[in-house]
């Protein structure tokens, strides 16, 4: 390890991005002390199964713990969320008052479930959000066959929970404010395709509709949701799947640039509002808002599993770099499984201004859409055609350099 390398690294966030950064630090030669802070009491676990296998398991939910390398040699401080950062003194404060000094710091706090709009009254019992393992186990206990579930929000999480509940024999209604499920993420064509999958599975889909209130019984338990259409849907259980927000509240007063995530440069170094680098601090995963060449250089926070894995490696390399660190260059990707259909995507479909349909075959569960921005390929999505994504990924890698523009500070 070089003489000026960090001797004490603190990773705030004990989930996928934090663990992968820790592994990468050790793999890249870091021999100093490593402390990993987690708000939850659990060791790192895989989150994608929470809305799928954990909910659909017929007996005990499957084990989702992420394997911990024996050579990680880390101190784990779990169930002790961070509450403050002093970037000048290089200290992190925890909820129990513990003060951690660092030479290198990794911000990997992920994101939290978006709460119900302030206009809604306090949700009654039986209304859930889903972000962590404890949330999933609590929701799973409610998903008995024959019960009525209303899912508010037809994004990836809401759609997956709706599909899981339907497979368990629940009556499911999916409420979505947009014209189609996933419209903001993948556009109207793919969104309409997913809508057809939901309806074919027997899910009641209410689009262009929002929830305006909850109904509850004398026992304080939810009995239904009131809709913007003026009618109501009976419910024994409600899931609010309204998206997520990067977990940055603890950084208030730190002086770092925060807004829809922690602002980073292309190498994942955390920035001050004036664009200068916060020395010794990097970010990775859902919380990191990083310049995206495919989006014209705009900074985006991407809540994808692969993003957390790949950024962990870059964050570690940046923290240990002797000179100018290399930029993060991976092409984003995500996946989802709905009603037996495999949805796979590369690039950034959400930033496209044009969607070109290559194949559309609902009967055989096949879809291929290429997404373009100002005439340039920025993403692709397939259902039942995963092998076709390799060519798109190669093209997107080639286009990244051509699409590189100065990053916006917005």
Buried (B, 14 or more C-beta within 10 A) or exposed (E): EEEEBBEBBBBBBBBBBBBBBBBBBBEBEBEBBBBBBBBBEBBBBBBBBBBBBBBBBEEEBEEBEBEBEEEBEBEBBBBBBBBBBBBEEBBBBBBEEEEBEBBBBBBBBBBBBBEBEEEBEEBBEBBBBBBBBEBBEEBBEBBEEEBBBBBBBBBBBBBBBBBBBBBBEBBBBBBBBBEBBBBBBBBBBBBBBBBBBBEEBEBBBBBEBBBBEBBBEEEEEBBBBBBEEEEBBEBBBBBBBBBBBBBBEBBEEBEBBBBEBBBBBBBBBBBBEEEEBBEBBBBBBBBBBBBBBBBBBBBBBBBBBBBBBBBBBBBBBBBBBEEEBEBBEBBBBBBBBBBEBBBBBBBBBBBBEEBEEEBBEBEEBBBBBBBBBEEBBBBBBBBBBEEBBEEBBEBBBEBBEEBBEEBEEE
